[in-house]
């Protein structure tokens, strides 16, 4: 299993809109992508502009399917200008 860990810093004017968009993307990923096993959206309680995603996928093919999905492509295009910083890490899940 592979984990995607994504950190976003969002421009202040777009924080609430980004929150809604990323939550909708997470729901659609879990509902429509068989290889998506978990999609957590987290926010820093002390910094509203900082978002953290933790996503679990069966394998690289499942991640590629996610990155090509209509809901991801739509959300990514919609929010691109709202993002001040984005960092993505791919990790191998080793436990449990």
Biopython code that builds the backbone (N, CA, C, O; Angstrom):
import numpy as np
from Bio.PDB.StructureBuilder import StructureBuilder

atoms = [
    (1, "UNK", "N", (0.840, -1.169, 0.000)),
    (1, "UNK", "CA", (0.000, 0.000, 0.000)),
    (1, "UNK", "C", (0.893, 1.243, 0.000)),
    (1, "UNK", "O", (1.953, 1.268, 0.626)),
    (2, "UNK", "N", (0.434, 2.281, -0.723)),
    (2, "UNK", "CA", (1.186, 3.532, -0.810)),
    (2, "UNK", "C", (0.399, 4.665, -0.164)),
    (2, "UNK", "O", (-0.827, 4.734, -0.262)),
    (3, "UNK", "N", (1.133, 5.541, 0.492)),
    (3, "UNK", "CA", (0.526, 6.725, 1.101)),
    (3, "UNK", "C", (0.969, 7.962, 0.344)),
    (3, "UNK", "O", (2.136, 8.101, -0.023)),
    (4, "UNK", "N", (0.023, 8.852, 0.116)),
    (4, "UNK", "CA", (0.337, 10.188, -0.364)),
    (4, "UNK", "C", (0.155, 11.126, 0.821)),
    (4, "UNK", "O", (-0.877, 11.096, 1.492)),
    (5, "UNK", "N", (1.146, 11.946, 1.073)),
    (5, "UNK", "CA", (1.080, 12.962, 2.114)),
    (5, "UNK", "C", (1.254, 14.293, 1.406)),
    (5, "UNK", "O", (2.271, 14.541, 0.758)),
    (6, "UNK", "N", (0.251, 15.143, 1.537)),
    (6, "UNK", "CA", (0.254, 16.412, 0.810)),
    (6, "UNK", "C", (0.013, 17.542, 1.806)),
    (6, "UNK", "O", (-0.908, 17.487, 2.621)),
    (7, "UNK", "N", (0.852, 18.556, 1.722)),
    (7, "UNK", "CA", (0.672, 19.742, 2.556)),
    (7, "UNK", "C", (0.416, 20.928, 1.647)),
    (7, "UNK", "O", (1.141, 21.156, 0.679)),
    (8, "UNK", "N", (-0.624, 21.680, 1.970)),
    (8, "UNK", "CA", (-0.991, 22.879, 1.232)),
    (8, "UNK", "C", (-0.961, 24.082, 2.160)),
    (8, "UNK", "O", (-1.382, 23.999, 3.314)),
    (9, "UNK", "N", (-0.467, 25.183, 1.656)),
    (9, "UNK", "CA", (-0.668, 26.484, 2.296)),
    (9, "UNK", "C", (-1.504, 27.285, 1.300)),
    (9, "UNK", "O", (-1.128, 27.453, 0.140)),
    (10, "UNK", "N", (-2.653, 27.778, 1.785)),
    (10, "UNK", "CA", (-3.643, 28.413, 0.925)),
    (10, "UNK", "C", (-3.677, 29.919, 1.186)),
    (10, "UNK", "O", (-3.584, 30.363, 2.330)),
    (11, "UNK", "N", (-3.811, 30.699, 0.108)),
    (11, "UNK", "CA", (-3.945, 32.146, 0.245)),
    (11, "UNK", "C", (-5.196, 32.448, 1.079)),
    (11, "UNK", "O", (-6.229, 31.799, 0.918)),
    (12, "UNK", "N", (-5.093, 33.428, 1.959)),
    (12, "UNK", "CA", (-6.139, 33.720, 2.948)),
    (12, "UNK", "C", (-7.524, 33.923, 2.331)),
    (12, "UNK", "O", (-8.519, 33.475, 2.901)),
    (13, "UNK", "N", (-7.603, 34.570, 1.215)),
    (13, "UNK", "CA", (-8.904, 34.856, 0.606)),
    (13, "UNK", "C", (-9.633, 33.608, 0.118)),
    (13, "UNK", "O", (-10.826, 33.671, -0.179)),
    (14, "UNK", "N", (-8.933, 32.471, 0.029)),
    (14, "UNK", "CA", (-9.514, 31.268, -0.574)),
    (14, "UNK", "C", (-9.592, 30.079, 0.390)),
    (14, "UNK", "O", (-9.904, 28.967, -0.036)),
    (15, "UNK", "N", (-9.321, 30.290, 1.649)),
    (15, "UNK", "CA", (-9.252, 29.169, 2.604)),
    (15, "UNK", "C", (-10.561, 28.391, 2.670)),
    (15, "UNK", "O", (-10.547, 27.164, 2.568)),
    (16, "UNK", "N", (-11.677, 29.067, 2.836)),
    (16, "UNK", "CA", (-12.952, 28.351, 2.984)),
    (16, "UNK", "C", (-13.373, 27.671, 1.685)),
    (16, "UNK", "O", (-13.916, 26.567, 1.713)),
    (17, "UNK", "N", (-13.132, 28.312, 0.563)),
    (17, "UNK", "CA", (-13.453, 27.690, -0.726)),
    (17, "UNK", "C", (-12.575, 26.464, -0.958)),
    (17, "UNK", "O", (-13.052, 25.445, -1.457)),
    (18, "UNK", "N", (-11.290, 26.558, -0.597)),
    (18, "UNK", "CA", (-10.413, 25.403, -0.737)),
    (18, "UNK", "C", (-10.879, 24.271, 0.172)),
    (18, "UNK", "O", (-10.899, 23.111, -0.238)),
    (19, "UNK", "N", (-11.250, 24.602, 1.393)),
    (19, "UNK", "CA", (-11.732, 23.591, 2.331)),
    (19, "UNK", "C", (-12.900, 22.810, 1.725)),
    (19, "UNK", "O", (-12.916, 21.581, 1.776)),
    (20, "UNK", "N", (-13.859, 23.508, 1.162)),
    (20, "UNK", "CA", (-15.010, 22.841, 0.544)),
    (20, "UNK", "C", (-14.582, 21.991, -0.650)),
    (20, "UNK", "O", (-15.055, 20.866, -0.809)),
    (21, "UNK", "N", (-13.698, 22.513, -1.484)),
    (21, "UNK", "CA", (-13.258, 21.793, -2.684)),
    (21, "UNK", "C", (-12.467, 20.538, -2.333)),
    (21, "UNK", "O", (-12.661, 19.492, -2.952)),
    (22, "UNK", "N", (-11.578, 20.631, -1.348)),
    (22, "UNK", "CA", (-10.751, 19.465, -1.019)),
    (22, "UNK", "C", (-11.582, 18.391, -0.320)),
    (22, "UNK", "O", (-11.331, 17.200, -0.503)),
    (23, "UNK", "N", (-12.572, 18.802, 0.483)),
    (23, "UNK", "CA", (-13.468, 17.823, 1.113)),
    (23, "UNK", "C", (-14.301, 17.091, 0.067)),
    (23, "UNK", "O", (-14.485, 15.877, 0.153)),
    (24, "UNK", "N", (-14.801, 17.827, -0.918)),
    (24, "UNK", "CA", (-15.573, 17.193, -1.994)),
    (24, "UNK", "C", (-14.694, 16.222, -2.777)),
    (24, "UNK", "O", (-15.148, 15.139, -3.148)),
    (25, "UNK", "N", (-13.451, 16.595, -3.030)),
    (25, "UNK", "CA", (-12.520, 15.711, -3.726)),
    (25, "UNK", "C", (-12.258, 14.441, -2.907)),
    (25, "UNK", "O", (-12.219, 13.341, -3.458)),
    (26, "UNK", "N", (-12.082, 14.596, -1.622)),
    (26, "UNK", "CA", (-11.846, 13.433, -0.758)),
    (26, "UNK", "C", (-13.044, 12.486, -0.792)),
    (26, "UNK", "O", (-12.873, 11.274, -0.924)),
    (27, "UNK", "N", (-14.257, 13.034, -0.674)),
    (27, "UNK", "CA", (-15.461, 12.197, -0.711)),
    (27, "UNK", "C", (-15.569, 11.455, -2.037)),
    (27, "UNK", "O", (-15.833, 10.253, -2.068)),
    (28, "UNK", "N", (-15.361, 12.187, -3.137)),
    (28, "UNK", "CA", (-15.460, 11.561, -4.461)),
    (28, "UNK", "C", (-14.394, 10.490, -4.637)),
    (28, "UNK", "O", (-14.660, 9.451, -5.241)),
    (29, "UNK", "N", (-13.203, 10.725, -4.124)),
    (29, "UNK", "CA", (-12.128, 9.731, -4.234)),
    (29, "UNK", "C", (-12.518, 8.447, -3.521)),
    (29, "UNK", "O", (-12.364, 7.354, -4.066)),
    (30, "UNK", "N", (-13.022, 8.581, -2.301)),
    (30, "UNK", "CA", (-13.418, 7.397, -1.532)),
    (30, "UNK", "C", (-14.630, 6.697, -2.146)),
    (30, "UNK", "O", (-14.711, 5.469, -2.128)),
    (31, "UNK", "N", (-15.567, 7.469, -2.689)),
    (31, "UNK", "CA", (-16.799, 6.898, -3.237)),
    (31, "UNK", "C", (-16.631, 6.265, -4.609)),
    (31, "UNK", "O", (-17.363, 5.336, -4.950)),
    (32, "UNK", "N", (-15.669, 6.755, -5.414)),
    (32, "UNK", "CA", (-15.623, 6.311, -6.814)),
    (32, "UNK", "C", (-14.332, 5.622, -7.232)),
    (32, "UNK", "O", (-14.253, 5.075, -8.332)),
    (33, "UNK", "N", (-13.316, 5.639, -6.365)),
    (33, "UNK", "CA", (-12.037, 5.041, -6.736)),
    (33, "UNK", "C", (-11.814, 3.770, -5.911)),
    (33, "UNK", "O", (-11.548, 3.858, -4.712)),
    (34, "UNK", "N", (-11.918, 2.590, -6.535)),
    (34, "UNK", "CA", (-11.761, 1.344, -5.780)),
    (34, "UNK", "C", (-10.403, 1.208, -5.091)),
    (34, "UNK", "O", (-10.310, 0.546, -4.058)),
    (35, "UNK", "N", (-9.354, 1.816, -5.636)),
    (35, "UNK", "CA", (-8.015, 1.697, -5.059)),
    (35, "UNK", "C", (-7.698, 2.707, -3.982)),
    (35, "UNK", "O", (-6.628, 2.646, -3.376)),
    (36, "UNK", "N", (-8.618, 3.649, -3.725)),
    (36, "UNK", "CA", (-8.422, 4.649, -2.668)),
    (36, "UNK", "C", (-9.024, 4.101, -1.380)),
    (36, "UNK", "O", (-10.237, 3.916, -1.286)),
    (37, "UNK", "N", (-8.182, 3.846, -0.399)),
    (37, "UNK", "CA", (-8.617, 3.219, 0.857)),
    (37, "UNK", "C", (-8.842, 4.207, 1.990)),
    (37, "UNK", "O", (-9.599, 3.923, 2.919)),
    (38, "UNK", "N", (-8.198, 5.359, 1.925)),
    (38, "UNK", "CA", (-8.331, 6.364, 2.980)),
    (38, "UNK", "C", (-7.979, 7.715, 2.391)),
    (38, "UNK", "O", (-7.082, 7.832, 1.556)),
    (39, "UNK", "N", (-8.700, 8.735, 2.839)),
    (39, "UNK", "CA", (-8.424, 10.090, 2.371)),
    (39, "UNK", "C", (-8.803, 11.044, 3.493)),
    (39, "UNK", "O", (-9.957, 11.455, 3.613)),
    (40, "UNK", "N", (-7.823, 11.389, 4.307)),
    (40, "UNK", "CA", (-8.046, 12.282, 5.449)),
    (40, "UNK", "C", (-7.653, 13.705, 5.071)),
    (40, "UNK", "O", (-6.579, 13.939, 4.518)),
    (41, "UNK", "N", (-8.531, 14.641, 5.376)),
    (41, "UNK", "CA", (-8.254, 16.065, 5.212)),
    (41, "UNK", "C", (-8.093, 16.641, 6.614)),
    (41, "UNK", "O", (-9.011, 16.573, 7.431)),
    (42, "UNK", "N", (-6.925, 17.204, 6.883)),
    (42, "UNK", "CA", (-6.622, 17.764, 8.205)),
    (42, "UNK", "C", (-6.251, 19.233, 8.054)),
    (42, "UNK", "O", (-5.742, 19.668, 7.022)),
    (43, "UNK", "N", (-6.527, 19.986, 9.128)),
    (43, "UNK", "CA", (-6.147, 21.407, 9.146)),
    (43, "UNK", "C", (-5.425, 21.709, 10.449)),
    (43, "UNK", "O", (-5.716, 21.123, 11.492)),
    (44, "UNK", "N", (-4.493, 22.623, 10.368)),
    (44, "UNK", "CA", (-3.763, 23.066, 11.550)),
    (44, "UNK", "C", (-4.699, 23.962, 12.374)),
    (44, "UNK", "O", (-5.176, 24.976, 11.866)),
    (45, "UNK", "N", (-4.966, 23.606, 13.633)),
    (45, "UNK", "CA", (-5.889, 24.418, 14.446)),
    (45, "UNK", "C", (-5.353, 25.816, 14.749)),
    (45, "UNK", "O", (-6.119, 26.705, 15.119)),
    (46, "UNK", "N", (-4.053, 26.014, 14.595)),
    (46, "UNK", "CA", (-3.454, 27.317, 14.868)),
    (46, "UNK", "C", (-3.136, 28.123, 13.620)),
    (46, "UNK", "O", (-2.692, 29.267, 13.714)),
    (47, "UNK", "N", (-3.361, 27.529, 12.447)),
    (47, "UNK", "CA", (-3.053, 28.198, 11.185)),
    (47, "UNK", "C", (-4.059, 27.725, 10.140)),
    (47, "UNK", "O", (-3.878, 26.680, 9.516)),
    (48, "UNK", "N", (-5.120, 28.508, 9.959)),
    (48, "UNK", "CA", (-6.217, 28.104, 9.074)),
    (48, "UNK", "C", (-5.782, 27.893, 7.628)),
    (48, "UNK", "O", (-6.481, 27.228, 6.863)),
    (49, "UNK", "N", (-4.640, 28.448, 7.247)),
    (49, "UNK", "CA", (-4.199, 28.330, 5.855)),
    (49, "UNK", "C", (-3.460, 27.025, 5.566)),
    (49, "UNK", "O", (-3.150, 26.738, 4.409)),
    (50, "UNK", "N", (-3.174, 26.233, 6.595)),
    (50, "UNK", "CA", (-2.369, 25.022, 6.437)),
    (50, "UNK", "C", (-3.253, 23.775, 6.446)),
    (50, "UNK", "O", (-3.939, 23.486, 7.427)),
    (51, "UNK", "N", (-3.220, 23.044, 5.330)),
    (51, "UNK", "CA", (-3.975, 21.800, 5.170)),
    (51, "UNK", "C", (-2.992, 20.647, 5.011)),
    (51, "UNK", "O", (-1.899, 20.821, 4.473)),
    (52, "UNK", "N", (-3.388, 19.474, 5.482)),
    (52, "UNK", "CA", (-2.563, 18.271, 5.412)),
    (52, "UNK", "C", (-3.460, 17.134, 4.971)),
    (52, "UNK", "O", (-4.495, 16.885, 5.589)),
    (53, "UNK", "N", (-3.080, 16.438, 3.909)),
    (53, "UNK", "CA", (-3.840, 15.281, 3.421)),
    (53, "UNK", "C", (-3.048, 14.015, 3.670)),
    (53, "UNK", "O", (-1.831, 13.980, 3.491)),
    (54, "UNK", "N", (-3.757, 12.972, 4.088)),
    (54, "UNK", "CA", (-3.164, 11.647, 4.223)),
    (54, "UNK", "C", (-4.060, 10.703, 3.438)),
    (54, "UNK", "O", (-5.224, 10.500, 3.785)),
    (55, "UNK", "N", (-3.501, 10.124, 2.371)),
    (55, "UNK", "CA", (-4.267, 9.287, 1.461)),
    (55, "UNK", "C", (-3.591, 7.923, 1.339)),
    (55, "UNK", "O", (-2.367, 7.843, 1.233)),
    (56, "UNK", "N", (-4.375, 6.863, 1.355)),
    (56, "UNK", "CA", (-3.846, 5.508, 1.169)),
    (56, "UNK", "C", (-4.425, 4.893, -0.094)),
    (56, "UNK", "O", (-5.632, 4.948, -0.332)),
    (57, "UNK", "N", (-3.542, 4.305, -0.905)),
    (57, "UNK", "CA", (-3.926, 3.684, -2.167)),
    (57, "UNK", "C", (-3.343, 2.279, -2.242)),
    (57, "UNK", "O", (-2.300, 1.996, -1.654)),
    (58, "UNK", "N", (-4.029, 1.403, -2.971)),
    (58, "UNK", "CA", (-3.578, 0.021, -3.117)),
    (58, "UNK", "C", (-2.181, -0.061, -3.721)),
    (58, "UNK", "O", (-1.355, -0.866, -3.291)),
    (59, "UNK", "N", (-1.924, 0.785, -4.730)),
    (59, "UNK", "CA", (-0.659, 0.703, -5.454)),
    (59, "UNK", "C", (-0.491, 1.957, -6.317)),
    (59, "UNK", "O", (-1.325, 2.861, -6.285)),
    (60, "UNK", "N", (0.585, 1.997, -7.078)),
    (60, "UNK", "CA", (0.842, 3.159, -7.925)),
    (60, "UNK", "C", (-0.229, 3.329, -8.995)),
    (60, "UNK", "O", (-0.572, 4.457, -9.349)),
    (61, "UNK", "N", (-0.757, 2.236, -9.511)),
    (61, "UNK", "CA", (-1.821, 2.332, -10.517)),
    (61, "UNK", "C", (-3.049, 3.043, -9.935)),
    (61, "UNK", "O", (-3.704, 3.817, -10.633)),
    (62, "UNK", "N", (-3.356, 2.787, -8.685)),
    (62, "UNK", "CA", (-4.496, 3.454, -8.034)),
    (62, "UNK", "C", (-4.227, 4.948, -7.870)),
    (62, "UNK", "O", (-5.142, 5.757, -8.024)),
    (63, "UNK", "N", (-3.002, 5.318, -7.565)),
    (63, "UNK", "CA", (-2.657, 6.742, -7.462)),
    (63, "UNK", "C", (-2.777, 7.401, -8.831)),
    (63, "UNK", "O", (-3.320, 8.499, -8.947)),
    (64, "UNK", "N", (-2.272, 6.734, -9.866)),
    (64, "UNK", "CA", (-2.366, 7.295, -11.215)),
    (64, "UNK", "C", (-3.828, 7.454, -11.633)),
    (64, "UNK", "O", (-4.184, 8.446, -12.269)),
    (65, "UNK", "N", (-4.680, 6.481, -11.279)),
    (65, "UNK", "CA", (-6.109, 6.588, -11.579)),
    (65, "UNK", "C", (-6.713, 7.796, -10.864)),
    (65, "UNK", "O", (-7.538, 8.511, -11.433)),
    (66, "UNK", "N", (-6.300, 8.021, -9.618)),
    (66, "UNK", "CA", (-6.779, 9.191, -8.870)),
    (66, "UNK", "C", (-6.360, 10.477, -9.574)),
    (66, "UNK", "O", (-7.171, 11.389, -9.736)),
    (67, "UNK", "N", (-5.118, 10.553, -9.986)),
    (67, "UNK", "CA", (-4.606, 11.772, -10.619)),
    (67, "UNK", "C", (-5.241, 12.047, -11.979)),
    (67, "UNK", "O", (-5.171, 13.171, -12.476)),
    (68, "UNK", "N", (-5.860, 11.034, -12.585)),
    (68, "UNK", "CA", (-6.556, 11.193, -13.871)),
    (68, "UNK", "C", (-8.075, 11.317, -13.703)),
    (68, "UNK", "O", (-8.788, 11.540, -14.681)),
    (69, "UNK", "N", (-8.567, 11.176, -12.478)),
    (69, "UNK", "CA", (-10.020, 11.169, -12.253)),
    (69, "UNK", "C", (-10.616, 12.549, -12.534)),
    (69, "UNK", "O", (-9.968, 13.567, -12.288)),
    (70, "UNK", "N", (-11.848, 12.586, -13.049)),
    (70, "UNK", "CA", (-12.488, 13.879, -13.342)),
    (70, "UNK", "C", (-12.606, 14.778, -12.116)),
    (70, "UNK", "O", (-12.406, 15.988, -12.217)),
    (71, "UNK", "N", (-12.927, 14.206, -10.965)),
    (71, "UNK", "CA", (-13.096, 15.047, -9.775)),
    (71, "UNK", "C", (-11.762, 15.654, -9.325)),
    (71, "UNK", "O", (-11.727, 16.802, -8.885)),
    (72, "UNK", "N", (-10.665, 14.893, -9.432)),
    (72, "UNK", "CA", (-9.364, 15.452, -9.069)),
    (72, "UNK", "C", (-8.953, 16.542, -10.055)),
    (72, "UNK", "O", (-8.522, 17.618, -9.641)),
    (73, "UNK", "N", (-9.080, 16.275, -11.347)),
    (73, "UNK", "CA", (-8.683, 17.246, -12.360)),
    (73, "UNK", "C", (-9.478, 18.540, -12.227)),
    (73, "UNK", "O", (-8.928, 19.631, -12.382)),
    (74, "UNK", "N", (-10.776, 18.416, -11.938)),
    (74, "UNK", "CA", (-11.632, 19.586, -11.751)),
    (74, "UNK", "C", (-11.193, 20.389, -10.520)),
    (74, "UNK", "O", (-11.035, 21.608, -10.590)),
    (75, "UNK", "N", (-10.996, 19.687, -9.385)),
    (75, "UNK", "CA", (-10.580, 20.351, -8.159)),
    (75, "UNK", "C", (-9.212, 20.994, -8.322)),
    (75, "UNK", "O", (-9.005, 22.123, -7.878)),
    (76, "UNK", "N", (-8.286, 20.303, -8.945)),
    (76, "UNK", "CA", (-6.931, 20.822, -9.132)),
    (76, "UNK", "C", (-6.945, 22.108, -9.976)),
    (76, "UNK", "O", (-6.263, 23.078, -9.644)),
    (77, "UNK", "N", (-7.714, 22.110, -11.051)),
    (77, "UNK", "CA", (-7.805, 23.302, -11.906)),
    (77, "UNK", "C", (-8.482, 24.455, -11.156)),
    (77, "UNK", "O", (-8.056, 25.606, -11.251)),
    (78, "UNK", "N", (-9.532, 24.132, -10.418)),
    (78, "UNK", "CA", (-10.275, 25.155, -9.679)),
    (78, "UNK", "C", (-9.419, 25.830, -8.613)),
    (78, "UNK", "O", (-9.525, 27.040, -8.410)),
    (79, "UNK", "N", (-8.572, 25.063, -7.932)),
    (79, "UNK", "CA", (-7.861, 25.573, -6.753)),
    (79, "UNK", "C", (-6.420, 25.994, -7.014)),
    (79, "UNK", "O", (-5.774, 26.538, -6.118)),
    (80, "UNK", "N", (-5.908, 25.761, -8.201)),
    (80, "UNK", "CA", (-4.488, 25.994, -8.479)),
    (80, "UNK", "C", (-4.015, 27.391, -8.074)),
    (80, "UNK", "O", (-2.950, 27.531, -7.472)),
    (81, "UNK", "N", (-4.784, 28.409, -8.393)),
    (81, "UNK", "CA", (-4.371, 29.780, -8.083)),
    (81, "UNK", "C", (-4.522, 30.114, -6.596)),
    (81, "UNK", "O", (-3.987, 31.122, -6.133)),
    (82, "UNK", "N", (-5.235, 29.289, -5.857)),
    (82, "UNK", "CA", (-5.457, 29.523, -4.432)),
    (82, "UNK", "C", (-4.283, 29.032, -3.586)),
    (82, "UNK", "O", (-4.159, 29.400, -2.418)),
    (83, "UNK", "N", (-3.426, 28.206, -4.173)),
    (83, "UNK", "CA", (-2.357, 27.525, -3.433)),
    (83, "UNK", "C", (-1.091, 28.381, -3.422)),
    (83, "UNK", "O", (-0.540, 28.718, -4.470)),
    (84, "UNK", "N", (-0.645, 28.723, -2.213)),
    (84, "UNK", "CA", (0.619, 29.458, -2.058)),
    (84, "UNK", "C", (1.800, 28.498, -2.075)),
    (84, "UNK", "O", (2.879, 28.841, -2.559)),
    (85, "UNK", "N", (1.595, 27.286, -1.542)),
    (85, "UNK", "CA", (2.654, 26.275, -1.473)),
    (85, "UNK", "C", (2.008, 24.888, -1.420)),
    (85, "UNK", "O", (0.963, 24.688, -0.801)),
    (86, "UNK", "N", (2.666, 23.942, -2.090)),
    (86, "UNK", "CA", (2.190, 22.555, -2.083)),
    (86, "UNK", "C", (3.402, 21.639, -2.051)),
    (86, "UNK", "O", (4.338, 21.811, -2.832)),
    (87, "UNK", "N", (3.385, 20.667, -1.146)),
    (87, "UNK", "CA", (4.449, 19.658, -1.064)),
    (87, "UNK", "C", (3.797, 18.280, -1.051)),
    (87, "UNK", "O", (2.871, 18.032, -0.278)),
    (88, "UNK", "N", (4.285, 17.385, -1.908)),
    (88, "UNK", "CA", (3.725, 16.035, -2.035)),
    (88, "UNK", "C", (4.814, 15.018, -1.760)),
    (88, "UNK", "O", (5.925, 15.121, -2.280)),
    (89, "UNK", "N", (4.483, 14.037, -0.938)),
    (89, "UNK", "CA", (5.411, 12.924, -0.685)),
    (89, "UNK", "C", (4.682, 11.604, -0.932)),
    (89, "UNK", "O", (3.527, 11.438, -0.541)),
    (90, "UNK", "N", (5.369, 10.674, -1.583)),
    (90, "UNK", "CA", (4.880, 9.314, -1.779)),
    (90, "UNK", "C", (5.641, 8.441, -0.776)),
    (90, "UNK", "O", (6.870, 8.481, -0.720)),
    (91, "UNK", "N", (4.917, 7.667, 0.000)),
    (91, "UNK", "CA", (5.526, 6.821, 1.011)),
    (91, "UNK", "C", (4.992, 5.397, 0.918)),
    (91, "UNK", "O", (3.841, 5.183, 0.539)),
    (92, "UNK", "N", (5.815, 4.447, 1.258)),
    (92, "UNK", "CA", (5.405, 3.046, 1.342)),
    (92, "UNK", "C", (4.838, 2.809, 2.737)),
    (92, "UNK", "O", (5.506, 3.090, 3.733)),
    (93, "UNK", "N", (3.620, 2.298, 2.815)),
    (93, "UNK", "CA", (3.048, 1.984, 4.129)),
    (93, "UNK", "C", (3.657, 0.654, 4.585)),
    (93, "UNK", "O", (3.622, -0.330, 3.846)),
    (94, "UNK", "N", (4.205, 0.625, 5.782)),
    (94, "UNK", "CA", (4.866, -0.581, 6.273)),
    (94, "UNK", "C", (4.166, -1.215, 7.476)),
    (94, "UNK", "O", (4.445, -2.366, 7.810)),
    (95, "UNK", "N", (3.262, -0.484, 8.128)),
    (95, "UNK", "CA", (2.535, -1.043, 9.260)),
    (95, "UNK", "C", (1.268, -0.259, 9.480)),
    (95, "UNK", "O", (1.347, 0.964, 9.367)),
    (96, "UNK", "N", (0.147, -0.792, 9.771)),
    (96, "UNK", "CA", (-0.116, -2.232, 9.925)),
    (96, "UNK", "C", (-0.256, -2.914, 8.594)),
    (96, "UNK", "O", (-0.479, -4.123, 8.540)),
]
sb = StructureBuilder()
sb.init_structure("model")
sb.init_model(0)
sb.init_chain("A")
sb.init_seg("    ")
for serial, (resi, resn, name, xyz) in enumerate(atoms, 1):
    if name == "N":
        sb.init_residue(resn, " ", resi, " ")
    sb.init_atom(name, np.array(xyz, "f"), 0.0, 1.0, " ", f" {name:<3s}", serial, name[0])
structure = sb.get_structure()
